[in-house]
Amino acid sequence: MSNDRLAQLAALHTRREPIVMLTAYDFPSARIAVAGGVDVILVGDSAAMTVLGYQSTREISTDELLMLTRAVRRTAPDTPVIGDLPFGSYEASDSVAVASASRFVQEAGCDAVKLEGAGEMISRVRAIIAAGIPVFGHVGLLPQSVRTREGYKARGRDPEQALAIVADADALANAGCSAMIVEAVPSPVTALITARIGIPVIGIGAGVETGGQVLVYHDLLGFSEGRMPRFVRTYASAFGDLSAAVRIWAEDVRGGRYPSVAETYPITDEALAEVRRRLSAQ
Ligand code: KIV
């Protein structure tokens, strides 16, 4: 790993301490992630769905994700920040991949970038690393390849798929990746990957035998609605609590209980009398 911030992660891995990664997408979420003591922030393309309201991660543009990533970097200057190369920004060729990755470093101050998959992407990974930019791999469930809701099911539950995922992880590690996201894979398959590659394995729905865990900010804090994947543990009820707070405020406004006198700015009787006098003289 190539800079001081990434070296913090390498040190955790060396000491066999779990790496805590959380997604964040803006000033408030990055502030909360830092205050919560996470080790690394991923500005995931999950922002497409959690922040921008798209139906899939495939719809977010590089410019949209860069804007969010810059906000996170401004907020978390000492935390490793990983930029997520969005769908369509790296697949076409090595030079396209290097150009996109460079934007995340130069324009948003990322410490590394992440991309999904292996196969032809191994060449992209090598090219980005050759350009001096550390890369995090991502195997297992690859959200950028999912086209239907049913597509979000676990991967690697049959021998062929499990072997393919292990081979992808091997290839990405051999290509020089700094860490590996493993998503929605049975724990024993993740354990095989962890035992084979020397870099941190950061799991999401990939069980316990990893070098760390990542969750999506909105899932962890209960902003997300609907049925959650089985691996999501929700530690707060942000949507319920915050919408209830807004409802109470709205009721206070409608009922004349907001604002109170203490919540308004005073003006002296003399100053007000002077305003009235001048208005009536107009
Ligand atoms: O975009 C994202 O949030 C991710 C995580 C699910 C790892 O890639």
Residues whose N, C-alpha, C, O or C-beta is under 5 A from the ligand:
A	BS01	KIV	T23 G44 D45 S46 I181 I204
